[in-house]
Amino acid sequence: MGKKKKLKAKVNALKARLAATEAALAGAAKAAPTVSPLAPDAFPKLPVIAGARFATAMAGVRYGGRTDVMLAHLAPGTVMAGTFTRSATRAASVLDAQAKIGAHSPEGAAILVNSGNANAFTGAAGDRSVQAIAGAVAERLGLPAARVFTSSTGVIGEALPHERITAALDTLADALHEDALPDAARAIMTTDTYPKGASASVTIDGETVQIAGIAKGSGMIAPDMATMLVYIFTDAKITQSVLQSIVARGTDASFNCITVDSDTSTSDMLLVAATGASNAPLIDDMTSDNAKTFAAALNGVMLDLAHQVVRDGEGATKFVEVAVSGARSDADARRVALAIANSPLVKTAIAGEDPNWGRVVMAIGKSGAEADRDRLSIRFGPHLVAYQGQVAPSYTEEIGASYMEGQELVIGVDLRLGVGAAKVWTCDLTDRYIEINADYRS
């Protein structure tokens, strides 16, 4: 009997281990993100940016077996510009970068980013972590600490194990390479289902200027600069003040015009680094043709990355443009557009492919912007849905339902009160969003 009991105990133990293994595999399969149906077919080919090198490493900040730290090393003379979240609970790295961004130095610069831990709401310990990382990077690369910018993304409220990051610095420094920007895009991902990159090439006075950028963002996305982490690199020669002005204006027309879930992160940051390695002339006048040419190219990269973030919205299956015109002011148009884009009722109707235009009417009314029920019109793509206070005579539910089956949708509103206009980009709200965020810390 004793032997039988022991054998039975062993069998039960093996069964328990097998069950645990199966559960772990099932959990891993559940946790593994399904690539968004709105994702690009492939990661774009990014140009080499002279004066910029990149590296990634597995530091084990939160998870094992994945790259979670990226380092960018920038040549002497690099100019830095940036925009940052206006959250009242900004992370330590955001506050540190804000304090550094306006200064110019002939020395090089560096950016270090970790995923898995946001180092936000971590008190004085968070500040010490930022200083420890910046100091270690500065020493390893021969830079002043004032020229090292750090970012963190991930779980809020947990102390950052910064010693794991500093321990990886030799690996990072030895691996720096001009072709490694795509790897950096992957290292900064959290709930993202695909890495995000965009680029542009522009000619200024007969010389080529290259721009390449990466971004991360999928949830906790709402317009308040910059609703994500974004890093853009260019070899343009440009003064810090002009670059900062271009970046600020471009942010308002791109990253501040997207929303996934109306929640603004504590850690949002956009950094643009201009190495000055191009043979193009110096851009030092905001009103010059060269500045306008460069700004148009940079703004295009920013808008591309912003749209990719929405397309990777947690659980998203639809990419939605909300276009508002005829408002008393651009500000009023923006209020209406955001009210529609952020409405859970509108977003869930879109997820269910339900052309419930009454929810759009509701959102217009609650926005706080001036509106006249009997003057405004609503369109779903090319289809006039509502006009002069009632449903349009030409509209049918079948038309609306058929339109809602598409992956790319436009909701148009004309308030017919003025010339104010705005566009905002959002996505639908599905049960997958709940699954991702209910298990986020698991």
C-alpha positions in Angstrom: 0.0 0.0 0.0 2.9 2.3 0.8 4.4 1.9 -2.7 1.0 2.5 -4.3 0.5 5.6 -2.3 3.9 6.9 -3.3 3.3 6.0 -7.0 -0.1 7.7 -6.9 1.4 10.8 -5.3 4.1 10.9 -8.1 1.3 10.6 -10.7 -0.7 13.4 -9.1 2.4 15.5 -8.9 3.2 14.9 -12.6 -0.5 15.8 -13.4 -0.2 19.0 -11.5 3.0 19.9 -13.2 1.4 19.1 -16.6 -1.6 21.2 -15.7 0.6 24.1 -14.6 2.6 23.9 -17.9 -0.6 23.8 -20.0 -1.9 26.8 -18.0 1.3 28.7 -18.5 1.3 28.0 -22.2 -2.4 29.0 -22.5 -1.6 32.2 -20.5 1.4 33.0 -22.8 -0.8 32.4 -25.9 -3.4 34.7 -24.4 -0.8 37.4 -23.5 0.8 37.2 -26.9 -0.6 40.2 -28.9 -2.5 39.5 -32.1 -1.1 42.0 -34.6 -3.7 44.7 -35.3 -5.7 44.2 -38.5 -4.9 47.8 -39.2 -1.2 47.3 -39.1 1.0 48.1 -42.1 2.1 45.1 -44.2 5.7 45.5 -43.1 8.0 47.8 -41.1 9.3 50.5 -43.5 12.8 50.7 -44.6 14.3 53.6 -42.7 17.2 55.7 -44.0 20.5 55.9 -42.2 20.8 59.1 -40.2 24.4 60.3 -40.3 25.5 61.0 -36.8 23.0 58.7 -35.0 23.7 55.2 -33.8 21.4 52.8 -31.9 21.5 49.6 -29.8 19.2 47.4 -27.8 19.5 45.0 -25.0 17.6 42.6 -22.8 17.8 44.1 -19.3 15.0 42.3 -17.7 13.3 45.4 -16.4 10.0 43.6 -16.0 10.0 40.6 -18.4 12.6 38.1 -19.3 13.6 37.1 -22.8 12.8 40.3 -24.7 14.6 43.5 -25.6 13.5 46.2 -23.3 16.1 48.9 -23.5 17.3 51.0 -26.4 20.2 53.5 -26.5 20.7 56.2 -29.1 24.1 57.9 -29.3 24.2 61.2 -31.2 27.2 63.1 -32.7 28.6 66.3 -31.4 26.7 69.3 -32.4 23.3 67.6 -32.3 20.3 69.9 -31.6 17.5 68.5 -29.4 13.8 69.6 -29.4 10.8 68.0 -27.7 7.3 68.2 -26.4 6.0 66.6 -23.3 2.8 65.5 -21.5 1.0 68.2 -19.6 -0.2 65.6 -17.0 0.0 66.9 -13.5 1.5 63.5 -12.5 4.4 63.5 -14.9 7.1 60.8 -14.6 10.6 61.6 -13.3 12.1 61.2 -16.8 9.7 63.7 -18.3 10.5 66.3 -15.8 14.2 65.7 -16.2 14.0 65.9 -20.0 11.9 69.1 -19.9 14.5 70.8 -17.8 17.3 69.8 -20.3 15.6 70.3 -23.7 16.2 74.0 -24.3 19.9 74.0 -23.7 22.3 73.8 -26.6 25.7 72.2 -26.3 28.5 71.5 -28.9 28.8 68.1 -27.3 27.0 65.0 -28.4 23.8 63.6 -26.8 22.1 60.3 -25.9 18.7 58.9 -25.4 18.0 55.8 -23.3 14.5 54.3 -23.2 13.2 51.3 -21.2 9.9 49.5 -21.5 8.1 47.5 -18.8 8.2 50.1 -16.0 7.1 53.8 -16.3 9.1 55.0 -13.3 6.1 57.3 -12.6 4.6 58.1 -9.2 7.7 56.7 -7.6 8.7 59.8 -5.6 12.3 60.6 -4.8 13.3 57.1 -5.8 12.2 57.8 -9.3 14.3 60.9 -9.5 17.3 59.0 -8.2 16.8 56.3 -10.9 16.8 58.9 -13.6 20.0 60.5 -12.3 21.7 57.1 -11.9 20.9 56.1 -15.5 21.8 59.5 -17.0 25.0 59.5 -15.0 26.0 56.0 -16.0 25.2 56.7 -19.7 27.2 60.0 -19.6 30.2 58.3 -18.1 30.1 55.3 -20.5 29.7 57.6 -23.6 31.9 60.5 -22.5 29.0 63.0 -22.3 27.7 65.5 -19.8 24.7 64.2 -17.9 22.8 67.2 -19.0 23.0 65.8 -22.6 21.4 62.4 -21.6 17.7 62.1 -22.0 15.8 59.1 -20.5 12.3 57.8 -21.0 10.4 55.0 -19.3 7.1 53.3 -20.3 5.1 50.6 -18.7 3.5 50.0 -15.3 3.0 53.1 -13.1 3.8 53.2 -9.4 6.5 50.5 -9.2 10.2 51.3 -8.4 12.4 51.1 -11.5 15.2 48.6 -11.1 17.6 50.9 -12.7 20.6 48.8 -11.8 19.4 46.3 -14.4 19.6 49.0 -17.0 23.0 50.4 -16.0 24.3 46.8 -16.0 23.4 46.5 -19.7 25.3 49.7 -20.7 28.5 48.0 -21.8 26.4 45.7 -24.0 24.5 48.6 -25.4 27.6 50.8 -26.0 29.5 48.0 -27.8 26.5 47.3 -30.1 25.8 50.8 -31.3 25.2 50.8 -35.0 23.7 53.2 -37.5 21.4 50.5 -38.9 19.8 49.5 -35.6 16.8 52.0 -35.5 14.3 49.2 -36.4 15.5 47.2 -33.4 15.0 50.2 -31.2 11.4 50.5 -32.4 10.8 47.0 -31.1 12.6 47.5 -27.8 10.3 50.3 -26.7 7.0 48.4 -27.3 4.7 47.6 -24.4 1.1 46.5 -25.4 1.9 47.5 -29.0 1.3 44.7 -31.5 3.8 46.0 -34.1 6.8 48.4 -34.2 6.1 51.8 -35.7 8.5 53.7 -38.0 8.2 56.4 -40.7 10.7 58.4 -42.7 11.0 61.2 -45.3 13.7 62.5 -47.6 13.7 66.1 -48.7 15.9 68.3 -50.8 17.1 71.6 -49.4 19.1 73.9 -51.7 20.1 70.8 -53.8 21.2 68.8 -50.8 19.4 65.8 -49.3 18.1 65.8 -45.7 16.9 62.6 -44.2 14.3 62.1 -41.4 13.5 58.8 -39.7 11.3 58.2 -36.6 10.0 55.5 -34.4 7.1 55.5 -31.9 5.4 53.3 -29.3 1.8 53.7 -28.2 -1.4 51.6 -28.1 -3.3 52.4 -25.0 -3.6 55.3 -22.6 -3.7 57.5 -25.7 -5.4 60.9 -25.6 -4.4 64.3 -27.0 -2.3 66.3 -24.5 1.1 66.0 -26.1 2.3 63.5 -26.9 0.2 60.6 -25.8 3.1 58.2 -26.5 6.9 57.9 -26.8 8.3 59.2 -30.1 11.9 59.6 -31.2 12.7 61.3 -34.5 16.2 61.7 -36.0 17.3 63.9 -38.8 20.7 65.0 -40.3 19.4 68.5 -40.9 21.4 71.6 -39.8 19.0 73.7 -37.8 19.0 75.9 -34.8 17.3 74.7 -31.6 14.8 77.5 -31.5 13.6 76.9 -35.0 13.5 73.1 -34.5 11.5 73.6 -31.3 9.0 75.8 -33.0 8.5 73.4 -35.9 8.1 70.4 -33.5 5.6 72.2 -31.3 3.4 73.2 -34.3 3.7 69.7 -35.8 2.6 68.1 -32.5 -0.6 70.1 -32.4 -1.5 68.9 -35.9 -0.6 65.2 -35.3 -0.1 63.7 -31.9 -2.5 66.1 -30.2 -5.2 65.1 -32.7 -5.4 61.4 -31.9 -7.2 59.5 -29.2 -7.7 55.8 -28.4 -9.3 55.8 -24.9 -9.2 59.5 -23.7 -6.5 58.7 -21.1 -3.3 60.8 -21.1 -0.2 59.0 -19.9 2.2 60.2 -17.2 5.2 59.5 -19.5 4.4 60.9 -22.9 7.4 62.4 -24.7 8.5 63.4 -28.2 12.2 64.0 -28.8 13.6 65.2 -32.2 17.4 65.1 -32.7 19.0 66.9 -35.5 22.7 65.8 -36.0 23.6 68.5 -38.5 25.5 66.0 -40.6 23.8 66.9 -43.9 25.5 69.1 -46.4 22.3 71.2 -46.6 22.6 74.8 -45.4 21.7 75.8 -41.8 18.0 76.5 -41.2 17.9 79.4 -38.8 14.8 81.4 -40.0 11.3 80.0 -39.3 9.8 82.0 -42.1 12.3 80.8 -44.8 11.4 78.5 -47.6 14.0 76.0 -46.4 12.3 75.9 -42.9 8.9 75.4 -44.5 10.2 72.6 -46.7 11.8 70.8 -43.8 8.8 71.4 -41.6 6.4 69.9 -44.2 8.6 66.7 -44.3 8.9 66.4 -40.6 5.2 67.0 -40.1 4.5 64.2 -42.5 6.6 61.8 -40.5 4.9 62.9 -37.3 1.4 62.4 -38.7 2.3 59.0 -40.1 3.5 57.9 -36.7 0.5 59.3 -35.0 -1.9 57.4 -37.3 0.1 54.2 -36.7 -0.5 54.6 -33.0 -4.3 54.8 -33.6 -4.2 51.8 -35.9 -2.5 49.9 -33.1 -5.1 51.1 -30.5 -5.6 48.3 -28.0 -8.2 45.9 -29.6 -8.8 48.2 -32.5 -10.5 47.0 -35.7 -11.5 50.3 -37.3 -9.5 53.5 -38.1 -11.7 56.5 -37.8 -11.3 60.1 -39.0 -13.6 62.6 -37.4 -13.7 65.8 -39.6 -15.6 68.8 -38.3 -16.2 71.9 -40.4 -18.4 75.0 -40.2 -17.7 75.8 -36.5 -17.5 79.2 -35.0 -13.8 78.6 -34.4 -11.1 76.0 -34.9 -11.3 75.5 -31.1 -15.0 74.7 -31.2 -14.4 72.3 -34.1 -11.8 70.5 -32.1 -14.2 70.2 -29.1 -16.8 68.6 -31.2 -14.3 66.3 -32.9 -12.9 65.1 -29.6 -16.3 64.6 -28.1 -17.2 62.3 -30.9 -13.9 60.5 -31.0 -13.8 59.9 -27.2 -17.4 58.8 -26.8 -17.6 55.2 -25.7 -21.1 55.0 -27.2 -19.8 56.2 -30.6 -16.8 53.9 -30.5 -18.7 50.8 -29.4 -21.3 51.4 -32.1 -18.5 51.5 -34.7 -17.0 48.3 -33.3 -20.4 46.7 -33.7 -20.8 48.2 -37.2 -23.9 49.9 -36.1 -24.6 53.2 -37.9 -26.1 54.8 -34.8 -25.8 58.4 -35.9 -27.9 59.4 -32.9 -24.8 58.9 -30.8 -22.9 61.4 -33.0 -25.7 63.9 -32.4 -25.4 63.3 -28.6 -21.6 63.9 -28.7 -22.0 67.1 -30.6 -24.5 68.3 -28.0 -22.3 67.5 -25.0 -19.1 69.0 -26.4 -19.6 72.5 -25.1 -19.1 74.0 -28.5 -21.8 76.2 -30.1 -24.1 74.1 -32.3 -27.6 74.5 -33.8 -29.6 71.3 -34.2 -31.5 72.5 -37.2 -28.4 73.7 -39.2 -25.8 70.9 -38.7 -25.3 68.0 -41.0 -23.7 64.6 -40.4 -22.0 62.3 -43.0 -20.7 58.7 -42.9 -18.0 58.9 -45.6 -19.8 60.2 -48.7 -23.3 59.5 -47.4 -25.4 62.3 -46.0 -27.0 60.9 -42.8 -28.6 63.9 -41.0 -29.5 67.4 -42.2 -31.5 70.3 -40.9 -32.5 68.6 -37.6 -33.6 65.3 -38.9 -32.5 62.2 -40.9 -31.7 62.9 -44.5 -34.4 61.8 -47.0 -31.8 59.9 -49.1 -30.4 58.0 -46.1 -31.2 54.4 -45.2 -30.0 52.1 -42.4 -28.8 49.7 -45.1 -26.5 52.4 -46.5 -25.1 53.2 -43.1 -24.6 49.5 -42.1 -22.8 48.7 -45.4 -20.4 51.7 -44.9 -19.6 50.7 -41.3 -18.3 47.3 -42.5 -15.2 49.0 -43.8 -11.9 49.3 -41.8 -11.3 53.0 -42.8 -14.2 55.3 -41.8 -14.8 59.0 -41.9 -17.4 60.7 -39.7 -18.1 64.2 -41.1 -19.9 67.0 -39.2 -20.7 70.4 -40.7 -22.0 72.8 -38.1 -22.8 75.5 -40.7 -22.0 78.3 -38.2 -18.6 79.6 -39.4 -15.2 78.6 -40.9 -13.7 76.7 -38.0 -12.4 73.2 -38.8 -10.5 70.3 -37.2 -9.7 66.7 -37.7 -9.1 64.0 -35.1 -8.3 60.4 -35.5 -9.5 57.5 -33.3 -10.4 53.8 -33.4 -13.3 51.6 -32.2 -13.7 50.2 -28.7 -13.9 46.4 -28.6 -14.0 43.7 -25.9 -10.3 43.1 -26.6 -9.5 46.5 -25.1 -11.0 45.3 -21.8 -9.1 42.0 -21.9 -5.8 43.8 -22.5 -6.2 46.3 -19.7 -7.9 43.9 -17.2 -4.7 41.7 -17.4 -2.2 44.5 -17.9 -0.2 43.8 -14.7 -0.7 40.0 -14.7 
